[in-house]
């Protein structure tokens, strides 16, 4: 059976291969589909992490620009306020 999709050959340690084989079997899908789905999930997770970093960076920059040191509390004042 030919396919238009590129293929990748990977060499795995026996215990990792056995785990992947068992997981694919439990899901009733091929090893190839299982590995492809894991790669896609990892790529999506990395994209989400990058977006999160970008958004949090923008928030931090906004807070930094609006920071007024004259109105800031000292460490001791915060401890007292929190009851420590």
N, C-alpha and C positions, 0 to 999 in steps of 0.2 A: 504494500500500500504506500503510495507516494503522497507527500504533503508539501504545501507551499511554505509551511512554517520551518524556520531554521531549527536545527537540533544541536544539543550540547552533550558531550560525553563527560561524565564526572566519575572520578575514582573515590570511593568511600571506604572507611574502615568497616569491617564486618558488623560490629555492633550497631553502628549508625544505619547501615543498609538494612539490617534485620528490623530495627525500629520502624524505619520508613515503610518497609514491606508490610509489617504488621498493621501499621496505621492505615495504609491504603486498603488493605484487606478488610479491616473493620468498617471502613467507609464504603467499601464495595466499588472502588475506583482503581484505575491503573496507578502504578508507581509514578509514571510520568505525569499524570494529572495531579497527583498528590504533591509532587515536588514543584510543579508549575504553580499550583495554588499557594504553596508556602512562600515561594519567591514573590508572587504578586502581593501577598499580605505584608511581607517584609518591606517591599518597595512602597506600598501605601503607608505603612507605619512611619517610614523615614520621611515621606512627604508631609505627613501630619506633624511630625516632630520639627521639621524645618519651618513650617508655617507657624507653629506654636512659638518657636524661637523668634521669628520675625515679629509677630504680634506682641509678645512680651517685651521685646527690645524697644518697639515703638512706645509701649506703655511706660517703660522705664525712662525713656528719653523725655516723654511728656511730663512725667512726675519730676524729673531732675530739673527741667526748665522752669517749672512752677514752684520749686522748693524755695522756701524763705527761711534762712538760717536763724533769723531773729525770732521767729515763732516756734522754733524747734525745741523740744524738751530734751533735757540731758538724760543720761542713762539713770542717774540717781532719781530724777523726777519720775521717770517711767516706772522704776521699781517701786517707788512709794505709791504711785497711782494704782499699780496692780496689787499692792499689798505684800510685797516681798521684803 
